[in-house]
């Protein structure tokens, strides 16, 4: 270590030992303490180690200062000495500056000592505070434990108080309750009091702990007395209201909705706390409504029976001969007076008005109106639906039991069944029966949309009753055709037969009523009926002596059937197609017969001598000349005769004109073939009638059409 370092390090050991007050800044001689700081060469030192010198020299190559020194050629030791002198000078300046600030340091020392005293005092105060806070914390902890204990006890007491208050509230019988139950008027307040009494009765019955309480021993007898008194009073009240239902001209539904439903809780109270009395009340209501509704339906049915219009009798069948005194009125009078037996007509409109209001009998009777039975049937069942729906909903809400409805309506169902059983065995109107079947179906849909299933079994039963009767009446019509006395039915008239008109109207009516239902059994029955009519027509036609008249008779009747089916708007389907085929085939037969009457030679020649393949043998002029001249001389007159024949033979003008057109067209074809043969024979062309002339005449009759 050099001498400068020793002097600086040892100086604090000399100067700070003196008191600050005894040393003056002017008296200080820094040099006397420090002395001369010299750096002497120590070439003989054995402590110098040259290890790593090469590495250090390599590192110094990049140092700017070292590079500068080496570049200037200065010696390293001289430069070191300059650095040492600079450091000594700086050190002395620092010491001098420190001495100059000694007063401030002394003052700082005094302040620090004062602060230390103050802090010591504050430490004592804080220690005291800490001790006091510790004591307070202990007290707070004790208070917290006491508070938690008191809170738990308060909670337990409140819970006990709540249960006790609830128990007292459920068990106690207020004087006001007793007064209302015993002597109060049955009104809304009475019902609320009944609810309170019901809750108390349920409370003592459900909770086993309550049953063992001493308080209950005092209250239970009073509650039992109140229960009996309440049951007695509400029983008398309900019986009084039920008796009001028995009064004549009482609107049952209004009384149910405005009075009985208002007090439906009475029934619930009886069901829960007086089952025997509830059973009695229930039986009384069922008996009352059964009798009331049965009487109303019986009276309504009796009133409807006065409005019934009888349409069909057992003798009103398709194949039964018409009885008429006059020759010219024979077969037509029944069509005029009894057409409703076989044609549905406007009666089908009832299916559009199936949900209209029921008839009011006394108004209809005052207006002297009569109705087919299906109208009365719809009206009766409309009333049944509305009454049943109202009663079903009432029973469900009032008694909470849907089975009550069936007990009540056993009577009304029996009254209606009795009526139907009296009517149907002698009922022969097949159209009305089918209308009633469709009405029942529509009523089922209405009840389904209302989501009220109470009449499902009844409607099924009615259907089971109606279908066999319809089948029986239908078979009566079928058998009347199969077993018809053809001699009695036959009339010497080629116009449509009244029995066939009956069949056409009857079939069209049933097809209309089957539209949208696609009843396969109905289609099968109609097919059987068609086969019977086919047989009957053939039998009737054979009674005509002339083949042409037979054909005309068949054409007229087939055309009538097709026209009636089309006019009714019914989809005739296979039946209509069948008769259209028969009409077409018989029309072809008639056309041939009609042409043979007027142009037999021409037709015979064409069929025997002129073949369509053009390979006919040579025709002699003598063979064909009479035919050509005969045709040229009377073809117009023949056409006029055919026209008159068609007009008088066929009832349907349109059908007759179609047949005439077909006949003229066929005549033109025959004549065209004849002309082709004649053109090959010389000398006869001048006698041929031009095709254009014939076409002109045909068009003239077409314009008439």
Phi, psi and omega in degrees: 000138183279170185291327180295321180292321180296319183294317182291320183289329184271348182298316180299341179280344181262313189279313184295346180289338179277153178291148181298328184286337187271351183248126179255147181297323182290335183277350184282134173237102186299325183291330179294330179276322186275317184077184180278124177263112181236151178246112181257151178288140179231074186283342185266009184294132178270356185274353183285131178243134182262010179294132177081008183296318181301320181294320180293322179296320178297322180291327184284347180299329182270355182278130183294318183295313182298319179299320180295316182298314182294326181289328181279350178081008180289153178279146181294321183292323178294319180293326178293320180296321178296319179296321181294320180295321178295319179295320180297317181296316179296322181295319180294321178295322180293319180294319181297320179293324178296320181293323179298328182267016183296323180298318180295324179293322179296317179297320178297322178298318179296317180297319179298320180294319178297316179298322179298322179295314180298317181296326177297320178295317179295326177299321178295317179299315181296324177298321178294317178299320180299320179294318180293319179297321177301319179294319179296318179301319178296319179295318179298318179300319179295316180296322179297317179297318179295320180296316179298321179295316179294321178298318179297317179295323179294318178299315179297321180291322178295318178298317179295320180295319180297313180295320180293319179295318177298317178299313180297318180297321182283336185262324187295147178247102181294146178301325180298321178297316181298317181297316182293315182297319187281314189230002182283158177284143180284103180214198181298319179295322178297320179295320178295323178293323176299321178297318178297316180297320179298319179297320179293319179295320177294324182297315183284343180272330186274313187279118181289327179294326180294323182298333182267000182280148180289329180299325182294329180299330179278328188267327188303318178301321180292319178297322179295320177296317180296319179301313181295320180294317179298316179298318181296317182290315182290331175297312178299322181295312182294319179299322178297318179291325179292325178295331179294334179292335183279347183292142179298149177060024176275132175278101187299316185295320178294318179296322179295312186287320186271338185244298188295315180296332178297331182247033181293338179294334178301318180294319178297320179297316179294322180296325184273328189235001178205068187300322180296316180291322177300316179300320180293316179296317180300315179296322179295319179293316180300314181296317181297309183292326177300313182289318182296310182291323177299316180295319181295316180291324179295317179294321180293319179295319179297322178291322179293324182299332178288342183262002188286134176255114180284127183249311186246146174238170180302337181270356180273075181238160185299317187266008179275132183291147179280139180256117181211141183283320184280141181293315185281339179270356184295128178086351182251329182298316178299326179297325182282318187268333187240023185295332182294344179295325187248336181254129181287324176054225181282353179298335181292342180297343179297334179289337176280333182252031188294337181255016177290166181299152179291154178297148171256104192303317186292330176290315179297321180293322178296330178268006178057042180266145174235149184226147171300157188297329181298332177293317178293321179298313178299316182297317179299316183281336171295316176298319179298315180299311182295317180294317181295318180298316180297315182291323180296314179293322179295313181297321180296321182277323186279314182258345184066028185214113182285339181292339178301324181302313184294328176293320181291315188275005174300323179291304178303320177300320180295321179296316181292319178299319179299319179295312181296322179293335177277329184275311192295322182302332180248019183264124187238013180268097183296323179297315179297321179298316179292323175298319179294322177297318178290326177297317178300318179298315179296321177295324175298319178296320180297314180294327177293319177295328176284350182060042178236107187269012191292339183255009183302310183293326179295313181297323176298320180294319179296318178301317180297332178279321186284318185300313179299323180292320177299316180298322180294314180294320178299317179295330176296318176295318181297315181292331178294331176281318182293322185258017184294143174276103187297323180297319180288328181281331189292140174229142181282067184208127184277354179289166185305138181280143182298328179293324179289323174298318177302313180299315182298314180294319180296314180295315179300321180296315181291326176295320176298317182286342179266351181295128181090346180254332176050052180282111181297325180294323178296317179299321178295318179296319179294326177294320176296319179295321179298317180298322179293321179293320176304313180297317182296318180297317179298318179296317180293321181294325182293342180285345174282139185285322183269139179298323180297319179295322177301315181294318179299317179300314180296317180298315180300319182285320176297318179295321178299314181300313181297318181296317180295318179298318180290320181296325180288346180077009181278150176279099185294333176059227183296326182295312180296319179298321180300312182288331175294322176295318178296319179297318181296314182293319180288330175297317178299318179297315182296319180301316179296317180294320180295318180291325179296329179296325188250334184226048184294319181295317180299313183293320180296319179296314183297318183287331184261327188251338182243110178259155186287344183276356174080010182256033182288155177286162181301138182257132179276149181297322180295334181283323188257341184298316179299323182294317182295313181293323178298316180295317182295330183279334187222017184293323178293318179296323179295319178297319179296319178296318177298319179299313180296320179299315180295316181300319182279339186273327189248132182289323182271111183301318182298315179298318180299318180292326176296320179292319178298317178299317178298321181294316180293322178296317178294322177299318180297322178296315178300315182292326177298318178293324176296318181297321179299324179287319184293325181299341179274353180253124183287143174092358183248353184297331182292338181270351181287140173277132182293146179298324180298324179295318179294319179297322178298317181294321179296318179295330178297318178287332176293323177294324176298321177295000000 
